[in-house]
């Protein structure tokens, strides 16, 4: 099985599961692609075995499709929903679970800016236009009554402290890592968007709907969720382990910085059901004629997480500090 991961704190439980051998514990032969770390010393895991057998009806990749083709993608669900409105070839991905269902980013700017109103006509950096930070930028424009094209420039690949310092953008939508860095330097925190209490189709475990129909794939997904859920339990119960993983895998050796990142993830739910309200909000934000043929339920399947919850698997992780066998 192949899995795609990035570096946000909402994905840290998945990295903990990798570090602690939980995928193997639940019977998965897994290959992970983890994007390059922000700091020297972190571990990067690009795909190195493009022809490996993957858990898709026993098929092997051929030279024609010898590209990274993950069975499971762990990332924001907003972008996949937006794709269905604008990409004729977009596969239909569904979310099985989620660790991030509320907007929680920060609007960070240079000291010359004191209010959100000061950003009108300026450049706002986001990671991608359809990622979670891009979604927050659209929400900001909506809340301020701005046209997201004419009244503010939303720039992809621009949500880093470096982009702000180099003058490539005037403000950024900061994730927990960028916020932790901003807290250590002379920058203005204009808004903690968590105060908006706005739902988000955020970091999710996503698979293609057709892939999940195969009983073997469904069992693989169930085992993946078990490892993820135990990783979440370890995140909440073992602060030192989480900080060690930030050091080892992400290269975050600065203790105060690491602690700020860790604290930024305390909202990760123990029971990571899909983002129901966030899916509805994403469909509103990316509204189009193409998207209106779908219902919110077309973008998630909570049956596996519900089975694990009702079986007592999740509760046992917090009452006995152990876990059930697969």
C-alpha positions in Angstrom: 0.0 0.0 0.0 1.2 3.5 -0.9 0.4 6.6 1.2 1.0 10.3 0.6 1.7 12.6 3.6 2.7 16.1 4.2 4.1 17.9 7.3 1.2 19.7 9.1 0.5 19.0 12.7 -2.8 17.5 11.8 -0.8 14.7 10.1 1.6 14.2 13.0 -0.4 11.2 14.3 0.2 9.4 11.0 4.0 10.0 11.3 3.9 8.8 14.9 2.2 5.6 13.6 5.0 5.3 11.1 7.7 5.9 13.7 6.2 3.4 16.1 5.6 0.6 13.6 1.8 0.7 13.9 1.0 0.1 10.3 3.0 -3.1 10.5 1.3 -3.9 13.8 -2.0 -3.9 12.0 -0.7 -6.1 9.1 0.0 -3.5 6.4 3.0 -3.5 4.1 3.1 0.2 3.6 5.2 2.6 1.5 5.0 6.3 2.5 5.9 9.4 0.6 6.6 12.3 3.0 7.4 15.7 1.6 10.8 17.2 2.4 11.2 18.5 5.9 11.4 22.2 6.7 14.6 21.8 8.7 17.9 20.1 8.2 18.1 16.7 9.9 14.5 15.7 9.3 13.6 12.5 7.4 12.4 12.7 3.8 10.7 9.7 2.3 10.2 10.1 -1.4 8.9 7.2 -3.4 11.8 4.9 -4.1 10.1 1.8 -5.3 7.8 2.9 -8.1 7.3 -0.6 -9.4 6.3 -2.1 -6.1 3.2 -4.2 -5.9 0.4 -2.2 -4.5 -2.9 -3.1 -2.8 -5.1 -2.8 -5.8 -6.3 -6.2 -6.8 -2.7 -7.4 -6.9 -1.9 -5.3 -9.9 1.7 -4.2 -10.5 2.6 -0.8 -11.9 3.9 -0.9 -15.4 6.3 1.4 -17.2 3.3 3.3 -18.7 2.1 4.3 -15.2 5.3 4.2 -13.3 4.4 7.2 -11.2 3.6 7.6 -7.5 0.0 6.3 -7.3 -1.0 6.2 -3.7 -3.9 4.2 -2.5 -4.5 6.6 0.4 -3.9 10.3 0.4 -3.8 12.2 3.7 -4.5 15.9 2.9 -7.2 18.5 2.9 -10.5 17.5 1.4 -11.3 21.0 0.1 -9.2 20.6 -3.0 -10.7 17.3 -4.1 -14.2 18.8 -3.7 -13.2 21.8 -5.8 -11.7 19.4 -8.5 -15.1 17.8 -9.0 -16.4 21.2 -10.0 -13.6 22.0 -12.5 -11.8 18.9 -13.7 -13.5 16.6 -16.1 -11.0 13.8 -15.3 -11.0 14.2 -11.5 -11.4 10.9 -9.8 -14.1 10.8 -7.1 -12.2 10.7 -3.7 -14.1 10.1 -0.5 -13.0 10.9 3.0 -12.9 8.0 5.5 -11.8 10.0 8.5 -10.4 13.5 9.4 -8.2 15.2 11.9 -9.0 18.8 11.1 -12.6 20.0 10.7 -12.5 23.6 11.8 -10.6 26.6 10.3 -7.6 27.2 12.6 -5.0 29.2 10.6 -3.6 32.6 11.4 -3.4 35.7 9.3 0.2 37.0 9.8 1.6 40.2 8.4 4.5 42.6 8.8 4.5 45.2 11.5 3.3 47.9 9.1 -0.2 46.2 9.1 -2.4 46.5 12.2 -5.8 45.4 11.0 -7.3 43.0 8.5 -8.8 46.0 6.7 -5.2 47.1 5.8 -4.8 44.0 3.6 -7.3 45.2 1.0 -5.5 45.5 -2.3 -2.5 43.6 -0.9 -0.9 40.2 -1.6 -1.9 37.3 0.7 0.3 34.2 0.5 -1.2 30.7 0.7 0.2 27.2 0.1 -2.2 26.5 -2.8 -5.4 28.0 -4.1 -7.4 24.9 -3.3 -5.6 23.8 -0.1 -6.7 24.7 3.4 -4.9 28.0 3.4 -6.4 29.0 0.1 -9.8 28.1 1.5 -9.1 30.4 4.5 -8.1 33.2 2.1 -11.5 32.9 0.3 -13.3 32.9 3.6 -11.4 36.1 4.6 -12.4 37.8 1.4 -16.0 36.7 2.0 -16.0 38.0 5.6 -14.5 41.3 4.6 -16.9 41.8 1.7 -14.0 41.8 -0.8 -13.9 40.4 -4.3 -11.3 37.6 -4.1 -9.9 38.6 -7.5 -10.1 42.4 -7.6 -9.8 43.4 -4.0 -6.9 41.1 -2.9 -4.2 39.0 -4.6 -4.2 35.4 -3.3 -0.8 33.9 -4.2 0.0 30.2 -4.1 3.3 28.9 -2.7 3.5 32.1 -0.6 2.5 31.2 2.9 6.0 31.0 4.5 7.8 33.4 6.8 10.5 33.7 4.1 8.0 34.8 1.5 6.9 37.5 3.9 10.4 38.6 4.8 11.5 38.7 1.2 8.6 41.0 0.3 7.0 38.5 -2.1 3.7 38.8 -0.1 2.3 41.3 2.3 0.6 38.8 4.6 0.3 35.0 4.8 -2.3 32.5 5.9 -0.1 30.7 8.4 -0.4 27.1 9.5 0.8 26.0 12.9 4.4 25.8 11.9 4.5 29.2 10.3 2.6 30.6 13.3 5.2 29.1 15.6 7.9 30.8 13.6 6.0 34.1 13.5 5.6 34.0 17.2 9.4 34.2 17.6 10.0 37.2 15.4 8.7 40.7 15.0 5.5 40.1 13.0 1.8 41.0 13.4 -0.8 38.3 14.2 -3.8 40.0 12.7 -6.3 37.1 13.2 -6.6 33.7 14.7 -9.3 32.3 12.4 -10.3 29.7 15.0 -12.5 32.5 16.4 -14.6 32.4 13.3 -15.8 28.9 14.3 -16.1 28.0 10.6 -16.3 24.4 9.5 -13.5 23.1 7.2 -13.1 20.0 5.0 -9.6 19.7 6.3 -7.0 17.0 6.7 -8.6 13.8 5.7 -7.9 10.1 4.9 -9.0 9.9 1.3 -9.4 7.0 -1.1 -11.0 6.6 -4.5 -14.6 5.5 -4.1 -14.2 2.7 -6.6 -11.1 1.4 -4.9 -12.9 1.0 -1.6 -15.5 -1.3 -3.2 -13.0 -4.2 -3.3 -13.3 -6.1 0.0 -9.5 -6.5 0.3 -9.0 -2.8 -0.1 -11.7 -2.0 2.4 -9.9 -4.3 4.9 -6.7 -2.5 4.2 -8.4 0.9 4.8 -9.8 -0.4 8.1 -6.4 -1.4 9.3 -4.9 1.9 8.2 -7.5 3.7 10.3 -6.7 1.5 13.3 -3.0 2.6 13.0 -4.0 6.2 12.6 -6.3 6.2 15.6 -3.7 4.6 17.8 -1.2 7.3 16.5 -3.7 9.9 17.6 -4.0 8.3 21.1 -0.2 8.4 21.4 -0.1 12.0 20.3 -2.5 13.0 23.1 -1.1 10.7 25.8 2.7 10.9 25.2 3.8 14.5 24.8 7.5 13.6 24.8 7.1 11.0 22.1 5.3 13.6 19.9 8.2 16.1 20.5 10.8 13.4 19.7 8.9 12.6 16.4 9.0 16.3 15.5 12.7 16.3 16.1 13.5 13.0 14.3 11.2 13.3 11.4 10.7 17.0 10.9 14.1 18.3 12.1 12.4 20.6 14.7 15.1 20.7 17.4 14.1 24.1 18.9 12.2 23.0 22.0 9.9 26.1 22.4 9.1 26.0 18.7 8.3 22.3 18.8 6.1 22.8 21.9 4.2 25.6 20.1 3.6 23.2 17.1 2.5 20.4 19.4 0.1 22.6 21.4 -1.3 23.7 18.0 -2.6 20.2 17.5 -4.4 19.6 20.8 -7.7 20.0 19.0 -7.1 16.8 16.9 -10.1 14.7 17.7 -9.9 11.3 19.5 -12.6 10.1 17.2 -11.7 11.4 13.8 -15.0 11.2 11.9 -15.2 12.9 8.5 -15.8 16.6 8.2 -19.6 16.6 7.7 -20.2 20.4 8.1 -16.9 21.2 6.4 -17.9 19.3 3.3 -21.1 21.3 3.1 -19.1 24.6 3.6 -16.6 23.6 0.9 -19.5 22.9 -1.5 -20.8 26.4 -0.8 -17.5 28.1 -1.3 -16.7 26.3 -4.5 -20.3 26.3 -5.7 -20.8 25.6 -9.4 -23.2 24.0 -11.8 -21.0 20.9 -12.0 -20.7 20.6 -8.2 -24.4 20.9 -7.6 -25.1 17.4 -9.0 -23.4 16.0 -5.9 -24.7 15.6 -2.3 -22.3 16.0 0.7 -22.6 12.3 1.3 -20.9 11.7 -2.0 -17.7 13.0 -0.6 -17.3 10.8 2.5 -17.9 7.3 3.9 -18.0 7.1 7.7 -18.9 3.4 7.9 -15.4 2.2 8.8 -14.7 4.8 11.5 -18.2 4.2 12.9 -17.5 0.4 13.0 -14.3 1.0 14.9 -16.0 3.4 17.3 -19.0 1.2 18.0 -16.7 -1.8 18.6 -15.0 0.0 21.5 -11.6 0.1 19.8 -11.2 3.8 20.2 -12.3 4.1 23.8 -10.1 1.2 24.8 -7.0 3.2 23.6 -7.7 5.8 26.3 -9.0 3.5 29.1 -6.4 0.7 29.0 -3.5 2.5 27.3 -3.4 -0.4 24.9 -5.1 -1.5 21.7 -6.9 -4.4 20.2 -5.4 -6.7 17.7 -6.3 -6.3 14.1 
